[in-house]
């Protein structure tokens, strides 16, 4: 997902802009167990700005990026 930072994309006809990596929080070690924070490093997800309204639903989804994805 980090490749979408700086890219506009569409998921189920809702537009987003990838902003930054979503890093896991240190409290995960106490919430889930020692080592959780380290295990999730680089796997936290993506923070994105919502550019349009719409509905996201569970199930198959169509994804389109506006321009090249790094």
C-alpha positions in Angstrom: 0.0 0.0 0.0 2.9 2.4 0.6 3.3 2.6 -3.2 0.1 4.6 -3.3 1.5 7.5 -1.3 1.3 10.5 -3.5 -1.2 8.8 -5.8 -4.9 9.3 -6.4 -6.9 6.1 -6.6 -10.4 4.8 -6.8 -11.9 1.9 -4.9 -15.5 0.9 -5.6 -16.1 4.3 -7.2 -14.9 6.3 -4.2 -11.8 8.4 -4.8 -8.8 8.7 -2.4 -5.4 10.2 -2.3 -2.6 8.2 -0.6 -1.0 10.5 2.0 1.4 8.5 4.3 2.2 5.2 5.8 0.1 4.2 8.8 2.7 2.9 11.3 1.6 0.5 14.0 1.5 2.0 17.5 3.8 0.9 20.3 0.8 0.2 22.6 0.2 -2.9 20.4 2.8 -4.8 22.6 0.6 -4.3 25.6 -2.7 -4.9 23.8 -1.7 -8.0 21.8 1.5 -9.2 23.4 5.3 -8.5 23.3 6.7 -8.3 19.8 3.4 -7.2 18.1 4.7 -3.8 17.3 7.9 -5.1 15.7 6.0 -7.8 13.8 3.7 -5.3 12.3 6.4 -2.8 11.3 5.9 -1.9 7.6 2.4 -3.5 7.6 0.3 -0.8 9.2 -1.5 0.2 6.1 -2.1 3.5 4.4 -3.5 6.9 5.5 -5.6 8.3 2.7 -7.6 11.5 2.1 -11.1 10.9 1.0 -11.8 12.9 -2.2 -15.4 11.8 -3.0 -18.4 10.3 -1.2 -19.8 6.9 -1.8 -20.2 3.5 -0.2 -17.5 0.8 0.4 -18.9 -2.7 0.6 -17.3 -6.0 1.5 -16.6 -8.3 -1.3 -15.0 -8.0 -4.8 -13.9 -4.5 -5.6 -12.7 -2.6 -8.6 -9.5 -0.6 -8.0 -8.1 2.0 -10.4 -5.0 4.3 -9.8 -4.8 7.7 -11.5 -1.3 7.5 -13.1 1.6 5.2 -12.3 1.9 3.5 -9.0 5.6 3.7 -7.8 
